[in-house]
Amino acid sequence: MELDSDLSLKRLINILAHEMVHVKQFATGELIDNPSGKTVKWQGKRMTMRDDDGYWTLPWEIEAYGRQPGLYARFRRDTGI
């Protein structure tokens, strides 16, 4: 992962929080990529990745964006930054 050092600290931490949700999804086996890039497994269910699938409707993105604000808030609370 590469992060743009020109971004604000708030934006960097939010991006990192979002991506760490994806790390959790892969580490627990909730999300499994198929090397072909055409399908994934999400929570044991095979999903076909079609061009008309909306990024914002992908369940793993919904989870990542949904958890991002809370993870950012916890980071702020725990670090005082």
ZICORJO-V984069 format. One record per run of one state. SS is the DSSP state (2 for helix, 1 for strand, 0 for the rest). FROM is the first residue (numbers start at 1). TO is the last residue. If there is no record, write none. Layout:
BEGIN
SS | FROM | TO
SS | FROM | TO
END
This chain:
BEGIN
0 | 1 | 8
2 | 9 | 27
0 | 28 | 30
1 | 31 | 33
0 | 34 | 38
1 | 39 | 42
0 | 43 | 44
1 | 45 | 48
0 | 49 | 54
2 | 55 | 57
0 | 58 | 58
2 | 59 | 79
0 | 80 | 81
END
